Amino acid sequence: MKKSEVIIFYGKFFFEFLLNFTTKTYTIFIDNQRNDKRISNFSSKCVSNWTAIFLFFVILQFILYSYLTIYKV
């Protein structure tokens, strides 16, 4: 695989992941409004999701970097 192919592949993956994430948080927000739960519950879920995303991107960046340096694509 060339560098451009790797970048395109991961770009598509990130885009789909972000799409899924935004739709999930939106549905959580709607459910909270329906059940009349406190909005703070939603915000705490959101924060935990964002930390998970941050860690995910850091790990993925490390994997990409190690892959590109080891195989020198």
C-alpha atoms as an extended CHARMM CRD file, in Angstrom:
* protein
*
        73  EXT
         1         1  MET       CA              0.0000000000        0.0000000000        0.0000000000  PROA      1               0.0000000000
         2         2  LYS       CA              1.1850000000        3.4820000000       -0.8320000000  PROA      2               0.0000000000
         3         3  LYS       CA              1.1290000000        6.3480000000        1.6450000000  PROA      3               0.0000000000
         4         4  SER       CA             -1.8000000000        8.0030000000       -0.1530000000  PROA      4               0.0000000000
         5         5  GLU       CA             -3.8330000000        4.7830000000       -0.0140000000  PROA      5               0.0000000000
         6         6  VAL       CA             -3.1920000000        4.4350000000        3.7160000000  PROA      6               0.0000000000
         7         7  ILE       CA             -4.2140000000        8.0610000000        4.3170000000  PROA      7               0.0000000000
         8         8  ILE       CA             -7.3890000000        7.6790000000        2.2220000000  PROA      8               0.0000000000
         9         9  PHE       CA             -8.3110000000        4.4530000000        4.0410000000  PROA      9               0.0000000000
        10        10  TYR       CA             -7.9020000000        6.0170000000        7.4830000000  PROA      10              0.0000000000
        11        11  GLY       CA             -9.6610000000        9.1950000000        6.3320000000  PROA      11              0.0000000000
        12        12  LYS       CA            -12.7290000000        7.1830000000        5.3270000000  PROA      12              0.0000000000
        13        13  PHE       CA            -12.5860000000        5.2990000000        8.6260000000  PROA      13              0.0000000000
        14        14  PHE       CA            -12.3790000000        8.5380000000       10.6720000000  PROA      14              0.0000000000
        15        15  PHE       CA            -15.2610000000       10.0760000000        8.7330000000  PROA      15              0.0000000000
        16        16  GLU       CA            -17.5300000000        7.0760000000        9.3450000000  PROA      16              0.0000000000
        17        17  PHE       CA            -16.4980000000        6.9500000000       12.9990000000  PROA      17              0.0000000000
        18        18  LEU       CA            -17.2820000000       10.6400000000       13.5440000000  PROA      18              0.0000000000
        19        19  LEU       CA            -20.6230000000       10.2640000000       11.7510000000  PROA      19              0.0000000000
        20        20  ASN       CA            -21.5740000000        7.3380000000       14.0080000000  PROA      20              0.0000000000
        21        21  PHE       CA            -20.4240000000        9.2270000000       17.1090000000  PROA      21              0.0000000000
        22        22  THR       CA            -22.4510000000       12.3680000000       16.3430000000  PROA      22              0.0000000000
        23        23  THR       CA            -25.6260000000       10.4060000000       15.5860000000  PROA      23              0.0000000000
        24        24  LYS       CA            -25.2500000000        8.3780000000       18.8070000000  PROA      24              0.0000000000
        25        25  THR       CA            -24.7870000000       11.4490000000       21.0140000000  PROA      25              0.0000000000
        26        26  TYR       CA            -27.7610000000       13.1040000000       19.3180000000  PROA      26              0.0000000000
        27        27  THR       CA            -29.9950000000       10.1000000000       20.0310000000  PROA      27              0.0000000000
        28        28  ILE       CA            -28.7730000000       10.0300000000       23.6530000000  PROA      28              0.0000000000
        29        29  PHE       CA            -29.7790000000       13.6970000000       23.9460000000  PROA      29              0.0000000000
        30        30  ILE       CA            -33.2350000000       12.9950000000       22.4960000000  PROA      30              0.0000000000
        31        31  ASP       CA            -33.7280000000       10.0330000000       24.8770000000  PROA      31              0.0000000000
        32        32  ASN       CA            -32.7840000000       12.2300000000       27.8270000000  PROA      32              0.0000000000
        33        33  GLN       CA            -35.3280000000       14.8390000000       26.7730000000  PROA      33              0.0000000000
        34        34  ARG       CA            -38.0030000000       12.1730000000       26.3920000000  PROA      34              0.0000000000
        35        35  ASN       CA            -37.3240000000       10.6330000000       29.7920000000  PROA      35              0.0000000000
        36        36  ASP       CA            -36.9570000000       14.0960000000       31.3950000000  PROA      36              0.0000000000
        37        37  LYS       CA            -33.5430000000       13.1930000000       32.7800000000  PROA      37              0.0000000000
        38        38  ARG       CA            -31.1010000000       15.9220000000       33.7230000000  PROA      38              0.0000000000
        39        39  ILE       CA            -28.9840000000       17.3640000000       30.9300000000  PROA      39              0.0000000000
        40        40  SER       CA            -25.8830000000       16.9290000000       33.1370000000  PROA      40              0.0000000000
        41        41  ASN       CA            -26.2120000000       13.1910000000       32.5150000000  PROA      41              0.0000000000
        42        42  PHE       CA            -25.8860000000       13.8810000000       28.7890000000  PROA      42              0.0000000000
        43        43  SER       CA            -22.8980000000       16.1820000000       29.2520000000  PROA      43              0.0000000000
        44        44  SER       CA            -21.0430000000       13.6260000000       31.3810000000  PROA      44              0.0000000000
        45        45  LYS       CA            -21.6460000000       10.9690000000       28.7260000000  PROA      45              0.0000000000
        46        46  CYS       CA            -20.4140000000       13.4220000000       26.1090000000  PROA      46              0.0000000000
        47        47  VAL       CA            -17.2240000000       14.1480000000       28.0490000000  PROA      47              0.0000000000
        48        48  SER       CA            -16.4710000000       10.4520000000       28.4830000000  PROA      48              0.0000000000
        49        49  ASN       CA            -17.0740000000        9.9280000000       24.7650000000  PROA      49              0.0000000000
        50        50  TRP       CA            -14.6950000000       12.7540000000       23.8730000000  PROA      50              0.0000000000
        51        51  THR       CA            -11.9530000000       11.3510000000       26.1160000000  PROA      51              0.0000000000
        52        52  ALA       CA            -12.4500000000        7.9640000000       24.4680000000  PROA      52              0.0000000000
        53        53  ILE       CA            -12.1570000000        9.5900000000       21.0380000000  PROA      53              0.0000000000
        54        54  PHE       CA             -9.0000000000       11.4520000000       22.0750000000  PROA      54              0.0000000000
        55        55  LEU       CA             -7.3640000000        8.2450000000       23.3310000000  PROA      55              0.0000000000
        56        56  PHE       CA             -8.5020000000        6.4000000000       20.2120000000  PROA      56              0.0000000000
        57        57  PHE       CA             -6.8990000000        8.9980000000       17.9440000000  PROA      57              0.0000000000
        58        58  VAL       CA             -3.6560000000        8.9920000000       19.9650000000  PROA      58              0.0000000000
        59        59  ILE       CA             -3.3960000000        5.2000000000       19.7510000000  PROA      59              0.0000000000
        60        60  LEU       CA             -4.2760000000        5.2050000000       16.0530000000  PROA      60              0.0000000000
        61        61  GLN       CA             -1.6930000000        7.9010000000       15.3750000000  PROA      61              0.0000000000
        62        62  PHE       CA              0.9390000000        5.8000000000       17.1490000000  PROA      62              0.0000000000
        63        63  ILE       CA             -0.0020000000        2.7280000000       15.0990000000  PROA      63              0.0000000000
        64        64  LEU       CA              0.1100000000        4.7170000000       11.8510000000  PROA      64              0.0000000000
        65        65  TYR       CA              3.4570000000        6.2700000000       12.7470000000  PROA      65              0.0000000000
        66        66  SER       CA              5.0100000000        2.9270000000       13.6860000000  PROA      66              0.0000000000
        67        67  TYR       CA              3.6210000000        1.3160000000       10.5110000000  PROA      67              0.0000000000
        68        68  LEU       CA              5.0040000000        4.0660000000        8.2870000000  PROA      68              0.0000000000
        69        69  THR       CA              8.4210000000        4.0410000000        9.9760000000  PROA      69              0.0000000000
        70        70  ILE       CA              8.8190000000        0.2420000000       10.0750000000  PROA      70              0.0000000000
        71        71  TYR       CA              7.7160000000       -0.4330000000        6.4970000000  PROA      71              0.0000000000
        72        72  LYS       CA              8.8480000000        2.9610000000        5.1340000000  PROA      72              0.0000000000
        73        73  VAL       CA              5.8880000000        3.1310000000        2.7670000000  PROA      73              0.0000000000
